[in-house]
Amino acid sequence: MENFFVFLTFHYMIYLQNFIFPSVHSEENFLADYYGPHHPGNEYHTNIYPFKVLSGIGLFRLDFEPITILYGGNGSGKSTALNVISQKLHIERQSAYNSGELMDAYVDLCSFETDLRWTGEEFSMTGRRSGRYDIGDISCMITSDDIFKALLQDRVSREQTLMKSRMLTDKAGAIKNGRWASFQFSKRLDFETGENVQQYRDAVEIRKKSVSQYLRGRLGNEEPGMSNGENSFVYMSELLQKEGLYLLDEPENSLSPEMQMKLSDLLAYMARYNNSQIIMATHSPFLLSTPHAKIYNLDGAPACVSQFEKLEAMQVYYALFASMKDKFEK
C-alpha cells in the first residue's frame, strides 16, 4: 500500500500591501502654497512636522510582508511612519499622537493599497470606506505609551486594593482587640432600617474568622505579583488575539530579553497561524531576529531593505560578544 503524505500549506495574510509617502516635489508644492512667501526654511517657519522627515531619509514607499519591521535609532522616523499609516487607515488608538493641520495635510498626500485594491479615496459621506470591509475595523495600533498606561492603571488598582486591605486589617484588629466594642455593641440595632446592622454583622464575622480569612472574603484571593515586563507581555498577548493588521511601536519597552524572545515567537505565530499581519517599529535585536521578517533600515542613506545581520546595531552587538567569547565559553 502506498504511503500518502499530506503537506500542510499556510496562507499568510497581507492586508496592507504597500504605503506611498509624498514625494519631495509634492511636499514642496504643498508647503509653497501653504506658507506663500514665507516658505519653510527661513527663520519664520521651522516646525513643519511631519514634512521633510521621511523624505529626508529617502523613504517614499513601503512594501509589506506578513511581518515588516521598521528599524532605526531615535529620531529616525520609524514612529512617524507608523503614525501616518495609522491615521491614513483610520485606525482607532488609545494614546494621543502628534496631529494637527500639517499632519492631516501630509496624510492626505499619502496613498496605499490593500488586498482589495483600495486607494483610500473611496470614503462615503459617513467617513467609512465603500469596500467590502473597512481595513480600519480589522486593525489595531499598540504603542509603548499604551503599555505604560496599562501598567499605571494596574499599579493604581493594586494600590487601591492594598489601601483597602490595610483599612480592613485595622478594623479587624480593633474589633478583635476590643477597641471597638463600646462603639459596635452599645448602639441600637434597627433591623427595619438597617441602622448599625451591617457593622454588627461585620464584627461577628471578624470574631469568627482569622484576619486573613476575613480579607480573602472581602478582597478575594491575592494574585501573585508580576513584574512590569510580565504585565506588559500579558497585556500585549491579550490584545494580539484577533485576526487583522497590527501596528506596534516599540513593543519591547519594559520587556526583559526573555520576554522579548517570547514576543517574537508570538508575533511569528500570529502571522503564520492566525491570519495576522504585523508592522512594527523596533530596535530590539530579539524582535529584529523574528524569522522571515522584512526589515527596513531607516538609518541607511537612503532607507532600504536590509538583512538582520547587516544592520549596524547588530554588528555592534556581534563585535561586543565576540570580544568576550572566551568568557562565555568558560
C-alpha positions, 0 to 999 in steps of 0.5 A: 500500500502506498504511503500518502503524505499530506503537506500542510500549506499556510496562507499568510495574510497581507492586508496592507500591501504597500504605503506611498509617502509624498514625494519631495516635489509634492511636499514642496508644492504643498508647503509653497502654497501653504506658507506663500512667501514665507516658505519653510526654511527661513527663520519664520517657519521651522516646525513643519512636522511631519514634512521633510522627515521621511523624505529626508531619509529617502523613504517614499514607499513601503512594501509589506510582508506578513511581518515588516519591521521598521528599524532605526535609532531615535529620531529616525522616523520609524514612529512617524511612519507608523503614525501616518499609516495609522491615521491614513487607515483610520485606525482607532488608538488609545494614546494621543499622537502628534496631529494637527493641520500639517499632519492631516495635510501630509496624510492626505498626500499619502496613498496605499493599497490593500488586498482589495485594491483600495486607494483610500479615496473611496470614503462615503459621506459617513467617513467609512470606506465603500469596500467590502470591509473597512481595513480600519475595523480589522486593525489595531495600533499598540504603542509603548505609551499604551503599555505604560498606561496599562501598567499605571492603571494596574499599579493604581488598582493594586494600590487601591486594593492594598489601601483597602486591605490595610483599612480592613486589617485595622478594623479587624484588629480593633474589633478583635482587640476590643477597641471597638466594642463600646462603639459596635455593641452599645448602639441600637440595632434597627433591623427595619432600617438597617441602622448599625446592622451591617457593622454588627454583622461585620464584627461577628464575622471578624470574631469568627474568622482569622484576619486573613480569612476575613480579607480573602472574603472581602478582597478575594484571593491575592494574585501573585505579583508580576513584574512590569515586563510580565504585565506588559507581555500579558497585556500585549498577548491579550490584545494580539488575539484577533485576526487583522493588521497590527501596528506596534511601536516599540513593543519591547519597552519594559520587556526583559530579553526573555520576554522579548524572545517570547514576543517574537515567537508570538508575533511569528505565530500570529502571522503564520497561524492566525491570519495576522499581519504585523508592522512594527517599529523596533530596535530590539535585536530579539524582535529584529531576529523574528524569522522571515521578517522584512526589515527596513533600515531607516538609518541607511542613506537612503532607507532600504531593505536590509538583512538582520545581520547587516544592520549596524546595531547588530554588528555592534552587538556581534563585535561586543560578544565576540570580544568576550567569547572566551568568557562565555565559553568558560 
